């Protein structure tokens, strides 16, 4: 066996390229796993959405098909399908999907907040009567005062008689119509 000179590594082709400009960013295995799990969770959120909500997301046909299949699968097969969706998401730019999903969630949260506000107004109408009617008329000037008073009167009778709150529901529906017509 012949002994090679110590400078034999200096003659390796391509060794003269300087790597100072090309910094390699090392990512830990744990970080890769966290990112994969995050994308898998994003996929699970998309699987829970309905067809109309999925239509609003920028999904390619392959990913859309995988999501629809996962919606039909139960138990262990679903887990494997979610892993496949996570893998598919790793190969794509997920930022537009995340933004669209956040927009959907925000719209849902705004709707829930509006419903809570309308429920509070309805409860004040039933409890306070005319004082609360003035508040509603300030919020929605085109509201029908006579219809509101009639619904409030019926709701109070139902509440006192321990009957189902049919009129209270009608008040809520009327308030929701007013809010939707405003916006």
TORKEBA-987252 format. One record per residue (C-alpha): x, y, z. Coordinates in Angstrom, 1 decimal, decimal comma, m for minus. Each point is the difference from the previous one (the first is absolute). Layout:
<node><xx>X</xx><yy>Y</yy><zz>Z</zz></node>
...
END
This chain:
<node><xx>0,0</xx><yy>0,0</yy><zz>0,0</zz></node>
<node><xx>1,4</xx><yy>3,3</yy><zz>m1,0</zz></node>
<node><xx>m0,1</xx><yy>3,0</yy><zz>2,2</zz></node>
<node><xx>m1,6</xx><yy>3,0</yy><zz>m1,5</zz></node>
<node><xx>1,3</xx><yy>3,4</yy><zz>0,7</zz></node>
<node><xx>m1,9</xx><yy>2,2</yy><zz>2,4</zz></node>
<node><xx>m0,8</xx><yy>2,6</yy><zz>m2,5</zz></node>
<node><xx>m2,0</xx><yy>m2,4</yy><zz>m2,3</zz></node>
<node><xx>m3,3</xx><yy>1,5</yy><zz>1,3</zz></node>
<node><xx>1,1</xx><yy>3,4</yy><zz>m1,4</zz></node>
<node><xx>m0,4</xx><yy>m1,4</yy><zz>m3,6</zz></node>
<node><xx>m3,7</xx><yy>m0,9</yy><zz>0,3</zz></node>
<node><xx>m1,9</xx><yy>1,6</yy><zz>m2,8</zz></node>
<node><xx>m2,4</xx><yy>2,7</yy><zz>1,1</zz></node>
<node><xx>1,8</xx><yy>0,6</yy><zz>3,2</zz></node>
<node><xx>1,0</xx><yy>3,5</yy><zz>m1,0</zz></node>
<node><xx>m3,7</xx><yy>1,2</yy><zz>0,2</zz></node>
<node><xx>m0,4</xx><yy>2,2</yy><zz>3,0</zz></node>
<node><xx>m3,1</xx><yy>m0,7</yy><zz>2,2</zz></node>
<node><xx>0,1</xx><yy>3,3</yy><zz>1,8</zz></node>
<node><xx>m3,0</xx><yy>1,4</yy><zz>m2,0</zz></node>
<node><xx>m2,0</xx><yy>m3,2</yy><zz>0,2</zz></node>
<node><xx>m0,9</xx><yy>m0,5</yy><zz>3,6</zz></node>
<node><xx>m1,7</xx><yy>m3,3</yy><zz>0,8</zz></node>
<node><xx>m2,9</xx><yy>0,3</yy><zz>2,4</zz></node>
<node><xx>m0,2</xx><yy>m3,0</yy><zz>2,2</zz></node>
<node><xx>m3,4</xx><yy>m1,0</yy><zz>1,2</zz></node>
<node><xx>m0,4</xx><yy>m2,3</yy><zz>2,9</zz></node>
<node><xx>m1,9</xx><yy>m3,3</yy><zz>m0,3</zz></node>
<node><xx>m2,3</xx><yy>1,2</yy><zz>2,7</zz></node>
<node><xx>m0,9</xx><yy>3,2</yy><zz>m1,9</zz></node>
<node><xx>m0,7</xx><yy>m2,1</yy><zz>m3,1</zz></node>
<node><xx>m2,3</xx><yy>m2,2</yy><zz>2,0</zz></node>
<node><xx>m1,8</xx><yy>3,1</yy><zz>1,5</zz></node>
<node><xx>m0,5</xx><yy>1,4</yy><zz>m3,4</zz></node>
<node><xx>m1,3</xx><yy>m3,3</yy><zz>m1,3</zz></node>
<node><xx>m2,4</xx><yy>m0,3</yy><zz>2,9</zz></node>
<node><xx>m1,2</xx><yy>3,6</yy><zz>m0,5</zz></node>
<node><xx>m0,7</xx><yy>m0,7</yy><zz>m3,7</zz></node>
<node><xx>m1,8</xx><yy>m3,2</yy><zz>1,0</zz></node>
<node><xx>m2,2</xx><yy>2,1</yy><zz>2,4</zz></node>
<node><xx>m0,7</xx><yy>2,5</yy><zz>m2,8</zz></node>
<node><xx>m1,1</xx><yy>m3,0</yy><zz>m2,1</zz></node>
<node><xx>m2,3</xx><yy>m1,2</yy><zz>2,8</zz></node>
<node><xx>m1,6</xx><yy>3,4</yy><zz>0,2</zz></node>
<node><xx>m0,7</xx><yy>m0,1</yy><zz>m3,7</zz></node>
<node><xx>m1,5</xx><yy>m3,5</yy><zz>0,3</zz></node>
<node><xx>m2,4</xx><yy>1,4</yy><zz>2,6</zz></node>
<node><xx>m1,3</xx><yy>2,7</yy><zz>m2,4</zz></node>
<node><xx>m3,1</xx><yy>m0,3</yy><zz>m2,1</zz></node>
<node><xx>m0,1</xx><yy>m0,1</yy><zz>m3,8</zz></node>
<node><xx>m0,9</xx><yy>3,7</yy><zz>m0,3</zz></node>
<node><xx>2,9</xx><yy>1,0</yy><zz>2,2</zz></node>
<node><xx>2,4</xx><yy>m2,2</yy><zz>m1,9</zz></node>
<node><xx>m1,1</xx><yy>1,7</yy><zz>m3,2</zz></node>
<node><xx>1,4</xx><yy>3,3</yy><zz>1,4</zz></node>
<node><xx>3,5</xx><yy>m1,4</yy><zz>0,6</zz></node>
<node><xx>2,6</xx><yy>0,0</yy><zz>m2,7</zz></node>
<node><xx>0,5</xx><yy>m3,8</yy><zz>m0,3</zz></node>
<node><xx>1,3</xx><yy>m1,9</yy><zz>m3,0</zz></node>
<node><xx>m2,1</xx><yy>m3,0</yy><zz>m1,1</zz></node>
<node><xx>2,3</xx><yy>m2,6</yy><zz>1,5</zz></node>
<node><xx>m0,1</xx><yy>1,5</yy><zz>3,4</zz></node>
<node><xx>m3,7</xx><yy>0,7</yy><zz>m0,2</zz></node>
<node><xx>m0,6</xx><yy>m3,7</yy><zz>m0,9</zz></node>
<node><xx>2,1</xx><yy>m1,2</yy><zz>2,9</zz></node>
<node><xx>m2,0</xx><yy>2,3</yy><zz>2,4</zz></node>
<node><xx>m3,3</xx><yy>m1,2</yy><zz>m1,3</zz></node>
<node><xx>1,2</xx><yy>m3,6</yy><zz>0,3</zz></node>
<node><xx>1,0</xx><yy>0,6</yy><zz>3,6</zz></node>
<node><xx>m3,4</xx><yy>1,4</yy><zz>0,7</zz></node>
<node><xx>m1,6</xx><yy>m3,3</yy><zz>m1,0</zz></node>
<node><xx>2,5</xx><yy>m2,3</yy><zz>1,8</zz></node>
<node><xx>m0,3</xx><yy>m1,0</yy><zz>3,6</zz></node>
<node><xx>2,4</xx><yy>m1,2</yy><zz>2,8</zz></node>
<node><xx>3,6</xx><yy>m1,1</yy><zz>m0,9</zz></node>
<node><xx>m0,4</xx><yy>0,7</yy><zz>m3,7</zz></node>
<node><xx>m0,8</xx><yy>3,6</yy><zz>0,8</zz></node>
<node><xx>3,2</xx><yy>0,3</yy><zz>2,0</zz></node>
<node><xx>2,1</xx><yy>m1,3</yy><zz>m2,9</zz></node>
<node><xx>m1,9</xx><yy>2,3</yy><zz>m2,4</zz></node>
<node><xx>0,8</xx><yy>3,0</yy><zz>2,2</zz></node>
<node><xx>3,7</xx><yy>m0,9</yy><zz>m0,1</zz></node>
<node><xx>m0,3</xx><yy>m0,1</yy><zz>m3,8</zz></node>
<node><xx>m1,6</xx><yy>3,4</yy><zz>0,0</zz></node>
<node><xx>2,8</xx><yy>1,3</yy><zz>2,2</zz></node>
<node><xx>2,6</xx><yy>m1,4</yy><zz>m2,4</zz></node>
<node><xx>m1,8</xx><yy>1,6</yy><zz>m2,9</zz></node>
<node><xx>m0,1</xx><yy>3,3</yy><zz>1,8</zz></node>
<node><xx>3,8</xx><yy>m0,2</yy><zz>0,7</zz></node>
<node><xx>0,5</xx><yy>0,0</yy><zz>m3,8</zz></node>
<node><xx>m2,1</xx><yy>3,1</yy><zz>m0,6</zz></node>
<node><xx>m0,1</xx><yy>3,7</yy><zz>1,0</zz></node>
<node><xx>m2,5</xx><yy>m0,1</yy><zz>2,9</zz></node>
<node><xx>0,0</xx><yy>3,8</yy><zz>0,7</zz></node>
<node><xx>m3,0</xx><yy>0,7</yy><zz>m2,3</zz></node>
<node><xx>m1,9</xx><yy>m2,9</yy><zz>1,5</zz></node>
<node><xx>0,7</xx><yy>1,2</yy><zz>3,5</zz></node>
<node><xx>m1,1</xx><yy>3,5</yy><zz>m0,8</zz></node>
<node><xx>m3,2</xx><yy>m1,2</yy><zz>m1,6</zz></node>
<node><xx>m0,7</xx><yy>m2,3</yy><zz>3,0</zz></node>
<node><xx>0,7</xx><yy>2,9</yy><zz>2,5</zz></node>
<node><xx>m2,4</xx><yy>2,1</yy><zz>m2,0</zz></node>
<node><xx>m2,7</xx><yy>m2,7</yy><zz>0,3</zz></node>
<node><xx>0,6</xx><yy>m0,3</yy><zz>3,7</zz></node>
<node><xx>m0,1</xx><yy>3,7</yy><zz>0,5</zz></node>
<node><xx>m3,3</xx><yy>0,3</yy><zz>m1,9</zz></node>
<node><xx>m1,4</xx><yy>m2,8</yy><zz>2,2</zz></node>
<node><xx>1,2</xx><yy>1,8</yy><zz>3,2</zz></node>
<node><xx>m1,5</xx><yy>3,3</yy><zz>m1,1</zz></node>
<node><xx>m3,3</xx><yy>m1,7</yy><zz>m0,7</zz></node>
<node><xx>0,1</xx><yy>m1,7</yy><zz>3,5</zz></node>
<node><xx>0,7</xx><yy>3,4</yy><zz>1,6</zz></node>
<node><xx>m2,9</xx><yy>1,6</yy><zz>m1,9</zz></node>
<node><xx>m2,3</xx><yy>m2,8</yy><zz>1,1</zz></node>
<node><xx>1,0</xx><yy>0,6</yy><zz>3,6</zz></node>
<node><xx>m0,6</xx><yy>3,7</yy><zz>m0,3</zz></node>
<node><xx>m3,4</xx><yy>m0,6</yy><zz>m1,5</zz></node>
<node><xx>m0,9</xx><yy>m2,4</yy><zz>2,8</zz></node>
<node><xx>1,0</xx><yy>2,6</yy><zz>2,6</zz></node>
<node><xx>m2,2</xx><yy>2,6</yy><zz>m1,8</zz></node>
<node><xx>m2,9</xx><yy>m2,5</yy><zz>m0,1</zz></node>
<node><xx>0,3</xx><yy>m0,7</yy><zz>3,7</zz></node>
<node><xx>0,1</xx><yy>3,7</yy><zz>0,8</zz></node>
<node><xx>m3,1</xx><yy>0,5</yy><zz>m2,2</zz></node>
<node><xx>m1,9</xx><yy>m2,7</yy><zz>1,9</zz></node>
<node><xx>1,2</xx><yy>1,2</yy><zz>3,4</zz></node>
<node><xx>m0,1</xx><yy>3,8</yy><zz>m0,4</zz></node>
<node><xx>m2,7</xx><yy>0,6</yy><zz>m2,6</zz></node>
<node><xx>m0,3</xx><yy>3,5</yy><zz>m1,4</zz></node>
<node><xx>3,4</xx><yy>1,2</yy><zz>1,2</zz></node>
<node><xx>1,6</xx><yy>m2,7</yy><zz>m2,0</zz></node>
<node><xx>m2,2</xx><yy>0,7</yy><zz>m3,0</zz></node>
<node><xx>1,4</xx><yy>3,5</yy><zz>m0,1</zz></node>
<node><xx>3,5</xx><yy>m1,5</yy><zz>0,0</zz></node>
<node><xx>m0,9</xx><yy>m2,3</yy><zz>m3,0</zz></node>
<node><xx>m1,5</xx><yy>3,0</yy><zz>m1,9</zz></node>
<node><xx>3,3</xx><yy>1,9</yy><zz>0,5</zz></node>
<node><xx>2,0</xx><yy>m2,9</yy><zz>m1,4</zz></node>
<node><xx>m2,5</xx><yy>m0,8</yy><zz>m2,8</zz></node>
<node><xx>m2,2</xx><yy>3,1</yy><zz>m0,8</zz></node>
<node><xx>m2,0</xx><yy>m2,0</yy><zz>m2,6</zz></node>
<node><xx>m1,2</xx><yy>m2,5</yy><zz>2,6</zz></node>
<node><xx>m3,7</xx><yy>m0,4</yy><zz>0,5</zz></node>
<node><xx>m0,9</xx><yy>1,2</yy><zz>3,5</zz></node>
<node><xx>m3,5</xx><yy>m1,5</yy><zz>0,0</zz></node>
<node><xx>1,2</xx><yy>m3,4</yy><zz>m1,1</zz></node>
<node><xx>2,8</xx><yy>0,0</yy><zz>2,7</zz></node>
<node><xx>m2,4</xx><yy>1,0</yy><zz>2,7</zz></node>
<node><xx>m2,5</xx><yy>m2,7</yy><zz>m1,0</zz></node>
<node><xx>2,8</xx><yy>m2,7</yy><zz>0,0</zz></node>
<node><xx>1,3</xx><yy>1,3</yy><zz>3,4</zz></node>
<node><xx>m3,5</xx><yy>m0,2</yy><zz>1,5</zz></node>
<node><xx>m0,5</xx><yy>m3,5</yy><zz>m1,3</zz></node>
<node><xx>3,5</xx><yy>m1,1</yy><zz>1,2</zz></node>
<node><xx>m0,8</xx><yy>1,4</yy><zz>3,5</zz></node>
<node><xx>m3,3</xx><yy>m2,0</yy><zz>0,1</zz></node>
<node><xx>1,8</xx><yy>m3,2</yy><zz>m1,1</zz></node>
<node><xx>2,7</xx><yy>0,6</yy><zz>2,6</zz></node>
<node><xx>m2,5</xx><yy>0,5</yy><zz>2,8</zz></node>
<node><xx>m2,1</xx><yy>m3,0</yy><zz>m1,1</zz></node>
<node><xx>3,2</xx><yy>m2,3</yy><zz>m0,2</zz></node>
<node><xx>m0,8</xx><yy>m0,6</yy><zz>m3,7</zz></node>
<node><xx>2,5</xx><yy>m0,6</yy><zz>m2,7</zz></node>
<node><xx>1,7</xx><yy>3,3</yy><zz>m1,0</zz></node>
<node><xx>m1,5</xx><yy>0,2</yy><zz>m3,6</zz></node>
<node><xx>m0,2</xx><yy>3,8</yy><zz>0,1</zz></node>
<node><xx>3,5</xx><yy>0,4</yy><zz>1,4</zz></node>
<node><xx>1,2</xx><yy>m2,0</yy><zz>m3,0</zz></node>
<node><xx>m2,0</xx><yy>2,2</yy><zz>m2,3</zz></node>
<node><xx>1,6</xx><yy>3,1</yy><zz>1,6</zz></node>
<node><xx>3,5</xx><yy>m1,5</yy><zz>m0,6</zz></node>
<node><xx>m0,9</xx><yy>m0,8</yy><zz>m3,6</zz></node>
<node><xx>m1,3</xx><yy>3,6</yy><zz>m0,5</zz></node>
<node><xx>3,1</xx><yy>1,5</yy><zz>1,5</zz></node>
<node><xx>2,2</xx><yy>m2,2</yy><zz>m2,2</zz></node>
<node><xx>m1,9</xx><yy>1,2</yy><zz>m3,1</zz></node>
<node><xx>0,6</xx><yy>3,6</yy><zz>1,1</zz></node>
<node><xx>3,7</xx><yy>m0,7</yy><zz>0,5</zz></node>
<node><xx>0,4</xx><yy>m1,7</yy><zz>m3,4</zz></node>
<node><xx>m1,9</xx><yy>2,7</yy><zz>m1,8</zz></node>
<node><xx>2,2</xx><yy>2,6</yy><zz>1,6</zz></node>
<node><xx>3,3</xx><yy>m1,6</yy><zz>m1,1</zz></node>
END
